[in-house]
Amino acid sequence: MMRLGKELYMPEGYCVKCKAKKEIVDAVEEVMKNGRKAIKGKCPTCGTVMFKILGGKATTSTPPAPATPTTPTTPNKPN
């Protein structure tokens, strides 16, 4: 069961063994190597691992980079 806002929903995926769409049991959201989000869990009937790729890339919450500190410049001295 996953939480979406205040509602709980069971993600649905396709079981290749049962050849049918079913709700994914013990669903866990993961991030794949390429950065996309996916849901991984088990088929309620046969127990086969089900995997559903979600749309869009996962967003990482990185803090903004600090501004580069400005150093006072000294005027060039004539030689």
SVG drawing of the C-alpha trace seen along z (x, -y; Angstrom):
<svg xmlns="http://www.w3.org/2000/svg" viewBox="-8 -53 66 72">
<polyline fill="none" stroke="black" stroke-width="0.4" points="0.0,0.0 1.3,-3.4 0.3,-6.8 -0.8,-9.5 -1.8,-12.6 -4.4,-11.4 -5.5,-8.4 -4.0,-4.9 -3.8,-3.1 -2.5,0.2 -0.4,-0.1 -1.4,2.1 1.0,4.0 1.1,6.9 2.1,10.3 3.9,12.1 3.3,15.5 -0.5,15.1 -0.8,13.0 -3.2,10.6 -3.2,7.1 -3.2,7.4 -2.5,5.2 1.1,5.3 1.5,6.7 4.3,5.4 5.0,2.6 8.2,0.6 9.1,-2.5 12.7,-2.4 14.9,-4.5 16.5,-2.7 20.1,-3.3 18.9,-5.7 17.1,-7.9 13.5,-6.7 11.1,-5.7 9.6,-2.2 7.5,-0.1 8.6,3.4 6.5,6.0 4.8,9.4 1.8,10.9 -0.9,11.7 -1.8,15.0 1.5,16.7 4.1,14.7 6.2,13.7 8.1,10.5 6.2,7.7 7.9,4.5 6.2,1.3 8.2,-1.6 6.6,-4.9 6.7,-8.0 9.3,-10.7 12.6,-11.0 13.0,-11.0 13.8,-14.4 16.6,-14.7 16.3,-17.3 19.7,-18.8 20.2,-22.1 21.2,-25.0 24.9,-25.5 26.2,-28.4 27.1,-31.6 30.8,-31.9 32.4,-34.3 33.6,-37.5 37.1,-38.5 38.1,-42.2 40.3,-42.9 43.3,-45.1 44.1,-47.6 47.1,-46.9 50.2,-48.8 52.3,-50.5 55.9,-49.2"/>
</svg>
